[in-house]
C-alpha cells in the first residue's frame, strides 16, 4: 500500500513512492519469486523504473534515458533469442525438480510433464512423498522427457533420485538458479540459462 510522508491527512502531505518486492506486480496479480524468468517482466519493470526515476529526480533524465535505451536493446536481443529457442525446441517435454524456470519454459514452448503431486509439493516448498518421487523417476527412467531441469540452489532429498533416473533413461540434466551469480548482469545470466536449457533439450533429442 502506498504511504505518505508525515500526516497523510495533511493537505501538504506528499505520497511516498510505492515500494514493490521483486515478487509482486504493481496490481498484485503476481506473487512469485521466479517471475524474473518471464521474458516480459524485466522489460516492463525497466520501463516503469526509468519513468519513476525521471519523475522523482528530473535532473537525471539524460542518464536514465541512456540506461533505458541500453536496457531496451538488451531486452530485444533476448526476445529474439527466445523466439529462436522456441523454433528449435517447441513442444519438447521436460521434468522440473522445482518450478523455478517455468515462465521461461512456457516462453520457449516446452511442456513440463512433472507429475502433479511432485510439482505441487515442491511449489509449496515441501518434500515430495515417496509415491510422487516414484512417479517422477518412472517418467525419467522411461526417457519420456528430453531434459531434467534442476534448481542448483535447492537440492532436496529427492533430487538425487531424479538425477539417477534421468541418467538411466538417457535424459539430459540441466541446472538453473533462482538469481544471477555474483557480478553477472541480468541478461547475461538469462541468456546463459536459456542457452543451457535449449542445449540440454537438444542433447535429449539426440539421445
C-alpha positions in Angstrom: 0.0 0.0 0.0 1.2 3.5 -0.8 2.2 5.6 2.2 2.6 9.4 2.7 5.3 11.4 4.4 4.1 13.0 7.6 0.4 13.2 8.4 -1.4 11.6 5.4 -4.4 13.7 6.2 -2.5 17.0 6.0 -3.1 18.9 2.8 0.6 19.4 2.2 1.5 15.7 2.7 3.2 14.1 -0.3 2.8 10.5 -1.2 5.9 8.4 -0.9 6.8 6.2 -3.8 5.3 2.7 -3.5 8.0 0.0 -3.0 7.4 -3.3 -4.6 9.2 -6.5 -3.9 10.7 -8.5 -6.8 7.9 -11.0 -6.4 4.9 -8.7 -6.6 3.4 -6.8 -9.5 2.0 -3.4 -9.2 -1.6 -4.7 -9.4 -0.9 -7.5 -7.0 -1.6 -10.2 -9.7 1.9 -11.8 -9.4 3.4 -13.2 -6.2 6.2 -15.4 -7.3 10.0 -15.1 -6.6 10.7 -16.6 -10.0 8.7 -14.1 -12.0 12.0 -12.7 -13.5 12.1 -15.8 -15.7 9.1 -14.4 -17.6 10.7 -12.5 -20.5 8.0 -9.8 -20.5 8.6 -8.8 -16.9 12.1 -7.2 -16.9 11.1 -5.1 -19.9 8.1 -3.7 -18.1 10.0 -3.2 -14.8 12.8 -1.4 -16.6 10.4 1.0 -18.3 8.4 1.7 -15.1 11.6 2.2 -13.1 13.0 4.6 -15.6 9.9 6.7 -15.6 9.8 6.8 -11.8 13.5 7.9 -11.6 12.9 10.7 -14.0 9.7 11.8 -12.2 11.4 12.0 -8.8 14.8 13.2 -10.0 14.3 15.2 -13.1 18.0 16.1 -13.3 18.9 12.5 -14.0 16.7 12.3 -17.2 19.6 12.1 -19.7 21.4 9.4 -17.7 18.3 7.5 -17.1 17.2 7.6 -20.7 20.5 6.3 -21.9 20.1 3.4 -19.4 16.6 2.7 -20.7 17.8 2.7 -24.3 20.5 0.2 -23.4 18.1 -2.0 -21.4 15.6 -2.0 -24.2 18.3 -3.0 -26.7 19.3 -5.9 -24.4 15.7 -6.9 -23.9 15.0 -7.0 -27.6 18.1 -9.2 -28.2 17.0 -11.6 -25.6 13.5 -11.7 -27.0 15.0 -12.7 -30.4 16.9 -15.5 -28.6 13.7 -16.7 -27.0 11.9 -16.8 -30.4 14.8 -18.7 -31.9 14.8 -21.1 -29.0 11.1 -21.7 -29.4 11.6 -22.5 -33.1 14.2 -25.1 -32.0 12.5 -26.9 -29.1 8.8 -26.0 -29.2 6.7 -28.9 -27.9 9.5 -30.9 -26.3 8.8 -32.3 -22.8 10.8 -31.7 -19.6 10.6 -32.5 -15.9 11.4 -29.9 -13.3 12.7 -30.6 -9.8 11.2 -27.2 -8.8 9.1 -24.7 -10.8 11.9 -22.1 -10.9 12.1 -21.6 -14.7 8.5 -22.4 -15.6 7.9 -18.9 -17.2 10.9 -19.4 -19.5 9.8 -23.0 -20.3 6.4 -21.6 -21.3 8.1 -18.9 -23.4 10.0 -21.3 -25.5 7.2 -23.8 -25.8 8.5 -26.6 -23.6 5.9 -28.8 -21.9 6.6 -29.6 -18.2 5.4 -33.1 -17.6 6.4 -33.3 -14.0 3.7 -35.3 -12.1 1.2 -33.0 -10.4 1.9 -34.5 -6.9 5.6 -33.8 -7.2 5.2 -30.4 -8.7 2.7 -29.3 -6.1 4.9 -30.4 -3.2 8.0 -28.6 -4.5 5.9 -25.4 -5.4 4.8 -25.4 -1.7 8.5 -25.9 -0.6 7.7 -29.3 0.8 9.5 -32.6 0.3 7.5 -34.8 -2.2 6.0 -38.0 -1.0 7.7 -41.3 -1.8 4.9 -42.1 -4.3 5.3 -38.7 -6.0 9.1 -39.4 -6.3 8.5 -42.9 -7.8 6.0 -41.5 -10.3 8.6 -38.9 -11.4 11.5 -41.3 -11.6 9.5 -43.7 -13.7 8.9 -41.0 -16.3 12.7 -40.2 -16.3 13.8 -43.8 -16.5 11.5 -44.3 -19.4 13.2 -41.5 -21.2 10.0 -39.6 -21.8 11.2 -36.0 -21.2 14.1 -34.5 -23.2 15.6 -32.9 -20.1 15.5 -32.7 -16.3 15.6 -29.1 -15.1 17.2 -28.8 -11.6 17.3 -25.9 -9.2 21.0 -25.8 -8.5 20.5 -23.8 -5.3 18.0 -26.1 -3.6 18.6 -29.8 -3.9 16.3 -31.8 -1.6 16.5 -35.5 -0.7 14.6 -36.5 -3.8 16.9 -34.7 -6.2 19.5 -37.5 -6.3 16.8 -40.0 -7.2 15.7 -37.8 -10.1 19.3 -37.4 -11.4 19.9 -41.1 -11.2 16.7 -41.9 -13.0 17.5 -39.3 -15.7 20.9 -40.8 -16.3 19.3 -44.3 -16.5 16.8 -43.1 -19.1 19.3 -41.1 -21.2 17.6 -37.8 -20.2 19.8 -34.7 -20.3 20.2 -32.8 -17.0 20.5 -29.0 -16.8 20.7 -26.7 -13.8 19.1 -23.3 -13.3 19.4 -20.8 -10.5 17.0 -18.5 -8.7 19.1 -15.5 -9.3 22.2 -14.3 -11.2 25.6 -15.2 -9.9 27.8 -12.5 -8.4 28.9 -9.9 -10.8 26.7 -11.2 -13.7 24.4 -8.8 -15.5 20.8 -9.8 -15.7 20.5 -10.5 -19.4 23.9 -12.2 -19.3 22.5 -14.6 -16.7 19.2 -15.1 -18.6 21.0 -15.7 -21.9 23.2 -18.3 -20.2 20.2 -20.1 -18.6 18.4 -20.1 -22.0 21.4 -21.4 -23.9 21.9 -24.2 -21.3 18.2 -25.2 -21.3 18.0 -25.4 -25.1 21.3 -27.2 -25.3 20.1 -29.8 -22.8 16.8 -30.4 -24.7 18.7 -30.8 -28.0 21.0 -33.3 -26.3 18.0 -35.2 -25.1 16.5 -35.2 -28.6 19.7 -36.8 -29.9 19.8 -39.4 -27.1 
